[in-house]
């Protein structure tokens, strides 16, 4: 039985991948991590890794998030917690 973030990564990827393939896209999971969202303080922190997929490039994740959350402080680190 899978638990925690790795289970979530697998579950999401397994659900999304077939739909993306129907649209003609080839998908590959490049890594994982965690996102901590504090809406009260308008802060987002990207960190950690997936035990199954390794660490994603968090700087790319932050750049994507900055486009949607323009009034947030968004940071990333290699911290595991």
C-alpha angles and dihedrals in degrees: 000000000000120000140188127359096346091058090050092050092050093044095050094043093048090051098044100038098070091049091050091049089054087058091052099259125133110216132201127173107234097188144305145235143154135280122210112198120194106183094177093060094029094237132138124189123193116197147131132046143252117259089216101040104025125226122333121219096268093192088066091049090051093051090053092048092049090062091060101030099047095159096049133096103236122189139168137199142170090244114131093212 
